[in-house]
Amino acid sequence: MLNEVIITRGILDAYFKKLTDHLKVDVAIVGGGPSGLVAGHDLAKAGKKVALFESKLSIGGGIWGGGMGFNEIVVQEASRPLVEEFGLHPAEYEKGYFTLDSVHTAATLIARAMDAGLAIFNLIAMEDVVIRNERVAGLVLNWGAIQKLEWHIDPLTIHSRFVLDATGHPANVAATLVRKMNVKLNTSTGGIVGEKSMAADAGELQTVENTREVYPGLVVSGMAANAVYGGYRMGPVFGGMLLSGRKAATILLERLGS
């Protein structure tokens, strides 16, 4: 016979154990899209303590909807080895162009990342960053619904050695840092340059090129990197996003001393 209170207690005990175990992490990732998931997978697989925070209910960012709601995505030859490493099976459409079911891709990336040890917290939004000794040293968090409703309810805080901004087009972490601290970023203008219109080939290359540490303690990846550094958008081609996540993990592992 099932007891409703035991069910409730089980959920609460398990969740708060997971949360309290991740109040201090090596890397805090903001945004559950493809670059954040790949970075989280690689970091966790390397033995680092990593937590990913996503303000929405679903994890996967823009993958789920494919192109304009048609649930297929495209990856290019350069990213095919990474895609296959995750257990995905891209179908060649034309030479150098491969299609993937977007739902299966998102679900697989999530499962592989969590199996590697990535802790994922959905419905939790980044409200601000922690600053210590002129570097980003953690996140200020609130429920995603509270942020959306704009209720004035004080947040809670976690500490991290590094933060990865994988929030996509808005580059929320970098934008918050610039807006509140008036700091100079490692960009051509010292601020957020802004995302350009679509040029798929250039955008795919730039999302990897622009993946870097933009301010002490803060690395940007995916479309957040292109927004910060002024790269082009690329639409439903996801190879660059995946490769950006891998590059972000490589940078962070170097910074962490691995």
Secondary structure as UniProt FT lines:
FT   HELIX           4..20
FT   TURN            21..22
FT   STRAND          24..30
FT   HELIX           34..45
FT   TURN            46..47
FT   STRAND          50..54
FT   TURN            61..62
FT   TURN            64..66
FT   TURN            68..69
FT   STRAND          72..76
FT   HELIX           77..79
FT   HELIX           80..85
FT   TURN            86..87
FT   STRAND          91..94
FT   TURN            95..96
FT   STRAND          97..101
FT   HELIX           102..116
FT   STRAND          119..122
FT   STRAND          124..132
FT   TURN            133..134
FT   STRAND          135..143
FT   HELIX           144..149
FT   STRAND          156..165
FT   TURN            169..170
FT   HELIX           172..181
FT   STRAND          196..198
FT   HELIX           200..209
FT   STRAND          212..215
FT   TURN            216..217
FT   STRAND          218..220
FT   HELIX           222..229
FT   STRAND          232..233
FT   HELIX           239..256
//
